[in-house]
Amino acid sequence: MAGSLAQAIRYGAVGVIFVGLAIASAQGRRRRQIDRGSDEVAALRAYSVSVIVPQALREGLGFIGITAGLLTGSESWIVIFAAASLMSQFIGRPKMG
């Protein structure tokens, strides 16, 4: 693909990625606040969901961006989307505290 269609796909993917990364971060924070249980099993379940769901969203958004880069034939955007996905996963990684 080339021309204005490729550019629209590329910038549309950028918008989806940024909105999705913001949603992934907000989703993790929201789940950590709401799902606090009184027993240990409920706390572990809430923690695992609050970590796994945002990480899965970040990974999926990286794949969407890479696919958009492949469709438009832009190697630089593939690298940018892959790097953004990896960095967001690194920043949002589970912490021991």
Secondary structure, DSSP 8 states (H G I E B T S, - for coil): --THHHHHHHHHHHHHHHHHHHHHHHHHHHHHHH---SSHHHHHHHHHHHHHHHHHHHHHHHHHHHHHHHHHT-HHHHHHHHHHHHHHHHHT-----
